[in-house]
Amino acid sequence: MINAFDKDQQQQSKDLDLKLDFDIKLQKGIELLNKQEWQQAQEHLSESIKQLEKQQSFATFFQCISLYQMNQCQKAYNQREQAKKINNNIYKDLLDYSELELKRNPQNKFILIAKSYALNDQNQYWQAIKQCDQILNEEPQNLHALYRKGFSLDNLQKCKEAINCFDRAIQIDPNYAIAYYNKGLYIIQF
């Protein structure tokens, strides 16, 4: 209980630091406008916008994960695409963010899942699988980790192993649509 409270406090502190950094950059930009230092103001305000876009893209991406967890696959896909439109470097940024977050809490399963997406985007499929396996060692019935592991295995041309992951997910939840969808795609391919 105390550990959870400490982690919550750390997250609140981090959120406050991000907000303060944004506020400082915004205020500095406004001060520079008042001094008619246009170029410097533009740089500070642009940095503020980039920070907001990154935060918005992360929130949108984590909504995607939440929607997959609720078996709302099309909405999840749409959210993921929206996150990529907001921030065309989302996977690189997510990888950087996940590295920081996992130092604080190496067992944060949603950060591990996010990291698996980022690693897949960089064609680091074995590393993505390691993230999923870390989750599955703690929670063998984690549907999203099974789905992501299967997805990574398919990218490595390990289709039988990928289908096994999807089959396990379907056994756990016969209504898990993304597992059926991906299994169907891989069966059609071979």
C-alpha positions in Angstrom: 0.0 0.0 0.0 2.8 2.4 0.9 4.7 1.4 -2.2 1.6 2.2 -4.4 1.2 5.6 -2.6 4.9 6.4 -3.2 4.6 5.6 -6.9 1.4 7.7 -7.1 3.3 10.6 -5.4 6.2 10.2 -7.8 3.8 10.3 -10.8 2.1 13.4 -9.4 5.5 15.0 -8.9 6.5 14.2 -12.5 3.2 15.5 -13.9 3.7 18.7 -11.9 7.3 19.1 -13.2 6.0 18.7 -16.8 3.3 21.3 -16.2 5.8 23.7 -14.5 8.2 23.3 -17.4 5.4 24.0 -19.9 4.2 27.0 -17.9 7.8 28.4 -17.7 8.3 28.0 -21.4 4.9 29.6 -22.1 5.5 32.5 -19.7 9.0 33.0 -21.1 7.6 33.2 -24.6 5.0 35.8 -23.6 7.8 37.8 -21.8 9.8 37.7 -25.0 6.8 38.9 -27.0 6.4 41.8 -24.7 10.1 42.7 -25.3 9.5 42.3 -29.0 12.1 39.6 -29.3 10.1 37.7 -31.9 12.4 35.0 -32.9 13.2 33.9 -29.3 9.5 34.1 -28.4 8.7 31.9 -31.4 11.2 29.3 -30.3 9.8 29.1 -26.7 6.2 29.0 -27.9 7.0 26.3 -30.5 8.7 24.2 -27.8 5.5 24.6 -25.6 3.4 23.4 -28.5 5.7 20.4 -29.1 5.4 19.5 -25.4 1.6 19.7 -25.6 1.5 17.6 -28.8 3.7 14.9 -27.2 1.5 14.7 -24.1 -1.6 14.6 -26.2 -0.2 11.9 -28.4 0.8 9.8 -25.4 -2.7 10.2 -23.9 -4.3 9.3 -27.2 -2.0 6.2 -27.5 -2.8 5.0 -24.0 -6.5 5.4 -24.8 -5.7 3.0 -27.7 -4.4 0.5 -25.3 -7.4 0.9 -23.0 -9.7 0.4 -26.0 -7.9 -2.8 -26.9 -8.3 -4.0 -23.3 -12.0 -3.4 -23.7 -12.1 -5.3 -27.0 -13.0 -2.2 -29.0 -10.5 -2.9 -31.7 -11.6 -0.5 -34.4 -11.8 2.4 -32.0 -8.4 1.4 -30.6 -6.9 1.3 -34.1 -8.4 4.7 -34.8 -6.9 6.2 -31.6 -3.5 4.8 -32.5 -3.6 6.3 -35.9 -4.7 9.6 -34.4 -1.8 9.5 -32.0 0.6 9.0 -34.9 -1.0 12.0 -36.7 -0.6 14.2 -33.6 3.1 13.2 -33.2 4.8 11.6 -36.2 7.7 10.6 -33.8 5.4 8.9 -31.3 7.1 5.6 -31.3 10.6 7.1 -30.8 9.2 9.3 -28.1 7.3 6.4 -26.5 10.6 4.4 -26.4 12.4 7.3 -24.7 9.5 7.7 -22.3 9.2 4.0 -21.5 12.9 3.8 -20.7 12.4 6.5 -18.0 9.2 5.1 -16.7 10.6 1.5 -16.5 13.5 2.8 -14.3 10.9 3.9 -11.8 8.7 0.8 -12.1 10.1 -2.1 -14.2 6.8 -4.0 -13.9 4.5 -1.3 -15.3 2.7 -3.6 -17.8 1.2 -0.8 -19.8 4.5 0.9 -20.3 6.0 -2.5 -21.3 3.2 -2.9 -23.8 3.8 0.7 -25.2 7.5 -0.1 -25.4 6.6 -3.3 -27.4 4.8 -1.1 -30.0 7.7 1.2 -30.2 10.2 -1.6 -30.6 8.1 -3.2 -33.3 8.1 0.1 -35.2 11.9 0.0 -35.1 11.9 -3.6 -36.3 13.3 -4.8 -33.0 10.9 -7.7 -32.8 12.9 -9.9 -30.3 13.1 -6.9 -27.9 9.4 -6.4 -28.3 8.8 -10.0 -27.5 10.9 -9.7 -24.4 8.6 -6.9 -23.1 5.6 -9.1 -23.7 7.2 -12.1 -22.0 8.0 -9.9 -19.0 4.3 -9.2 -18.6 3.3 -12.8 -19.4 5.7 -14.2 -16.7 3.7 -12.2 -14.1 0.3 -12.4 -15.8 0.1 -15.4 -18.2 -3.4 -14.4 -19.3 -2.7 -10.8 -20.3 -4.5 -10.7 -23.6 -2.8 -7.6 -24.9 0.7 -9.0 -24.2 -0.3 -12.2 -26.0 -1.6 -10.2 -29.0 1.6 -8.1 -29.2 3.8 -11.1 -28.8 2.0 -12.8 -31.7 2.3 -9.7 -33.8 6.0 -9.6 -33.2 6.5 -13.3 -33.9 4.7 -12.9 -37.2 7.1 -10.1 -38.1 9.9 -12.6 -37.5 8.1 -15.1 -39.9 7.3 -17.3 -36.9 3.7 -17.7 -37.9 3.0 -21.0 -36.0 4.2 -19.4 -32.8 2.2 -16.3 -33.6 -0.9 -18.3 -34.2 -0.3 -20.1 -30.9 -0.3 -16.8 -29.1 -3.6 -15.8 -30.7 -5.1 -19.2 -29.9 -4.1 -18.8 -26.2 -5.7 -15.4 -26.2 -8.9 -16.8 -27.7 -9.0 -19.6 -25.1 -8.8 -17.0 -22.4 -11.4 -14.8 -23.9 -13.4 -16.3 -26.8 -14.6 -12.7 -27.6 -11.1 -11.2 -28.1 -11.7 -9.9 -31.6 -8.1 -8.8 -32.4 -6.8 -12.3 -31.8 -9.3 -13.8 -34.3 -8.6 -11.0 -36.8 -4.8 -11.6 -36.7 -5.1 -15.4 -36.7 -7.3 -15.2 -39.7 -4.8 -12.9 -41.5 -2.0 -15.3 -40.9 -3.9 -18.4 -41.9 -4.9 -16.7 -45.2 -1.2 -15.9 -45.8 -0.1 -19.5 -45.5 
